[in-house]
Amino acid sequence: MIFCVKYRKHLLLDTEIVNFLKSICFEISERYCFEFNAVGCDGDHVHIFIGSEPKYSPSKVMQVTKSITAKTNLQKILEIKKQL
């Protein structure tokens, strides 16, 4: 999966933000039994290689991952919300 930042702004250059994103993915993996094999940021987008149980459809996996990461990032890191 590839998630793009709104307006393709380069907001994911700080290592603190990237580490926070990885910790969110770890919490999602515990809650929903997803397996995040790789998480990488490239400034304006995130690459995620994820595996899940067959009971979840690919669209459900994307919906859960994208919604939780977006909400928690906007709530905890106010710099991102100001720039968007």
C-alpha positions in Angstrom: 0.0 0.0 0.0 1.1 3.5 -0.6 -0.4 6.4 1.3 0.2 9.9 0.1 0.2 13.0 2.2 -2.5 15.6 1.3 -1.3 17.9 -1.5 1.9 15.8 -1.7 3.6 18.0 0.9 6.9 16.8 2.3 5.8 16.4 5.9 7.4 13.0 6.6 11.0 14.0 6.7 11.3 14.1 10.5 12.5 10.9 12.2 10.2 11.5 15.2 7.1 11.5 12.9 8.3 8.4 11.1 8.9 6.5 14.4 5.5 7.6 15.7 3.9 6.3 12.5 5.7 2.9 13.0 4.5 2.7 16.6 0.9 3.3 15.4 1.3 0.5 12.9 2.6 -1.8 15.7 -0.6 -1.0 17.7 -2.8 -1.7 14.7 -1.1 -5.0 14.2 -1.8 -6.1 17.8 -5.4 -5.0 17.6 -6.4 -6.4 14.2 -3.9 -9.3 13.7 -2.2 -7.6 10.8 1.5 -8.2 10.1 3.4 -5.1 9.0 6.5 -6.5 7.2 7.9 -3.1 6.1 7.1 0.5 6.7 9.0 3.2 4.9 8.6 6.9 4.4 9.8 8.9 1.5 8.9 12.5 2.4 5.5 12.8 0.8 4.3 9.2 0.9 4.5 6.0 3.0 5.1 2.5 1.7 3.5 -0.2 3.8 3.9 -4.0 3.1 1.2 -5.6 5.1 -0.3 -9.1 5.6 -3.6 -10.0 7.2 -5.8 -12.9 8.0 -8.2 -14.1 5.2 -11.2 -12.8 7.0 -10.2 -9.2 6.2 -10.7 -8.0 2.6 -7.8 -5.8 1.1 -10.1 -2.8 1.1 -10.9 -3.3 4.8 -7.2 -3.5 5.6 -6.5 -0.3 3.8 -9.5 1.4 5.4 -8.5 0.5 8.9 -4.9 1.3 8.5 -5.4 4.6 6.8 -8.1 5.9 9.1 -6.3 5.0 12.3 -2.9 6.4 11.2 -4.4 9.6 9.9 -6.6 10.3 12.9 -3.8 9.7 15.5 -1.2 11.6 13.5 -3.4 14.7 13.2 -4.4 14.5 16.9 -0.9 14.0 18.3 1.4 16.0 15.9 0.0 19.5 15.6 2.6 20.6 13.1 1.1 18.4 10.4 -2.4 19.8 11.1 -1.2 23.4 10.8 0.6 22.8 7.5 -2.4 21.0 5.9 
